[in-house]
Amino acid sequence: MKHATIAILFLLLAAAFSGCAAYRPLQIEPVGKKVTVIVPKFTSSYYYYDRDKNLYFVMRSQTTDAATKKTVDQVLTVRIFWRPVGGKTSLNITSLNATYRYVLMTPDSVGMYEGAGFVRLWGKNGKPKLQARLMDGDLRLTQASANFVDTLGRAHIRGNFTAIYDDARAFEQCV
């Protein structure tokens, strides 16, 4: 009985410190500003890969801004240009293996944030559903219309996301 109790405690501790227990939704946190962390709720999330094995995740949603009552389209595109493999490549989160673009569009303005970071993947290319974790990355406003209000500034992006393998739908979602 004592060995079973120790084994159960060991399993609980292992689960608490594993990647599964560290699940966190994708979130964007402005640097140096005291504003709420943004947790985008994408209604569609698809991925595809090219002949060079670059992975492209395209996530999209449409919401209404509570303050302005305007519709807001959000599109996040993540391009992973090499897959981290334990024992063969770096698994260090200070490495870069992905670039991304986060676009916010309203009826009268548009702003595009871009950055780079490190993404880990669970599953093989072509799997019906692929899970990923953006470990660490930075975002900065790179282009905007004249009346776009930059509420993020420089920001960190991190968290988990899942996408469905569908080439056609992923292309449809792109900006």
C-alpha positions in Angstrom: 0.0 0.0 0.0 2.9 2.4 0.9 4.5 1.8 -2.6 1.1 2.5 -4.3 0.7 5.8 -2.4 4.2 6.9 -3.3 3.7 5.9 -7.0 0.4 8.0 -7.1 2.1 11.0 -5.5 5.0 10.7 -8.0 2.5 10.6 -10.9 0.7 13.6 -9.6 3.9 15.6 -9.2 5.0 14.5 -12.7 1.7 15.7 -14.1 2.0 19.0 -12.3 5.4 19.8 -13.8 4.8 18.4 -17.3 3.8 20.3 -20.4 0.2 19.1 -20.1 -0.3 20.8 -16.8 1.2 24.0 -18.1 -1.6 24.5 -20.7 -2.2 28.2 -21.3 -4.3 29.6 -24.1 -2.6 31.9 -26.7 -2.3 35.3 -25.2 -0.8 38.7 -26.0 0.7 40.8 -23.2 1.7 44.4 -23.8 5.2 45.2 -22.5 5.4 48.1 -20.0 1.7 48.9 -20.1 -0.8 48.3 -17.3 -3.5 46.8 -19.5 -5.3 43.6 -19.6 -3.7 40.6 -21.3 -5.4 39.8 -24.5 -6.6 36.3 -25.1 -7.8 36.1 -28.7 -10.7 33.6 -29.2 -10.2 32.4 -32.8 -13.3 30.8 -34.3 -11.3 29.1 -37.1 -7.8 27.7 -37.0 -6.3 25.8 -40.0 -2.9 24.7 -41.0 -1.0 23.6 -44.1 2.5 22.8 -45.1 4.5 23.4 -48.2 6.9 21.1 -50.1 9.8 22.5 -48.0 8.0 21.4 -44.8 7.3 24.9 -43.6 4.1 24.9 -41.5 1.6 27.7 -41.8 -1.1 28.2 -39.1 -3.9 30.6 -40.0 -6.4 31.6 -37.2 -9.2 34.0 -37.6 -12.2 35.5 -35.7 -14.6 38.4 -35.9 -15.9 40.1 -32.8 -17.4 43.4 -31.8 -15.4 45.9 -29.8 -17.2 46.7 -26.5 -16.2 50.3 -26.5 -16.7 51.3 -30.1 -19.3 48.7 -31.1 -17.3 48.2 -34.4 -16.7 44.8 -35.8 -13.1 43.7 -35.4 -11.5 41.0 -37.6 -8.4 39.3 -36.1 -6.1 37.2 -38.2 -3.0 35.5 -36.8 -0.6 33.7 -39.2 2.3 31.7 -37.8 5.0 30.3 -40.1 7.2 27.6 -38.6 10.3 27.2 -40.8 12.0 24.4 -38.8 10.7 21.8 -36.5 12.5 21.3 -33.1 13.5 17.7 -32.5 14.9 16.6 -29.2 18.5 15.4 -29.5 18.8 16.8 -33.0 17.9 20.5 -32.9 17.7 23.2 -30.2 14.7 23.1 -27.9 15.9 26.3 -26.3 13.1 29.0 -26.2 15.7 31.6 -27.0 16.0 30.1 -30.5 13.8 31.3 -33.3 11.9 28.9 -35.6 8.8 30.9 -36.3 7.6 34.3 -37.6 4.1 35.6 -37.2 1.7 38.3 -38.3 -1.3 39.5 -36.2 -3.7 41.7 -38.1 -6.5 43.7 -36.6 -9.2 45.2 -39.0 -12.2 47.4 -38.3 -14.5 49.0 -40.9 -12.3 52.1 -40.9 -8.8 51.0 -39.8 -6.2 48.3 -40.0 -3.0 47.5 -38.1 -0.5 44.8 -38.6 1.9 43.5 -35.9 4.8 41.2 -36.7 7.4 39.3 -34.8 9.3 36.1 -34.3 9.5 33.4 -31.6 9.9 29.7 -30.8 7.2 27.1 -31.4 7.0 23.5 -30.3 4.8 21.1 -32.1 2.9 17.9 -31.2 2.2 15.7 -34.1 3.3 15.1 -37.7 2.6 17.2 -40.7 -0.7 16.2 -42.3 -2.2 15.0 -39.0 -5.9 16.0 -39.0 -5.3 18.2 -35.9 -2.0 19.6 -34.9 -1.1 21.1 -31.5 1.5 23.8 -31.0 2.9 26.0 -28.2 4.3 29.4 -28.9 6.9 29.4 -26.1 8.0 33.0 -26.4 7.8 35.8 -28.9 7.6 39.5 -29.4 5.2 41.5 -31.5 5.5 45.1 -32.8 3.3 47.3 -34.9 4.9 47.3 -38.4 2.1 48.8 -40.6 -1.1 50.7 -39.9 -3.7 52.9 -41.5 -3.7 56.6 -40.4 -6.6 56.2 -38.0 -5.5 52.9 -36.4 -5.0 53.2 -32.6 -2.0 51.1 -31.3 -3.2 49.9 -27.9 -0.6 47.1 -27.7 2.7 48.8 -28.5 5.5 46.2 -28.1 4.0 42.9 -26.8 4.9 39.3 -25.8 2.9 36.5 -27.4 2.8 32.9 -26.0 0.5 30.0 -25.4 -1.1 27.0 -27.0 -3.1 26.6 -30.1 -4.6 23.8 -32.2 -5.4 23.8 -35.9 -7.1 21.5 -38.4 -5.2 20.4 -41.5 -7.0 22.0 -44.5 -5.0 23.6 -47.3 -8.0 25.3 -49.0 -9.5 26.8 -45.8 -6.1 28.0 -44.6 -5.6 29.9 -47.8 -9.1 31.4 -47.6 -8.4 32.7 -44.1 -5.2 34.6 -45.1 -5.3 38.3 -45.3 
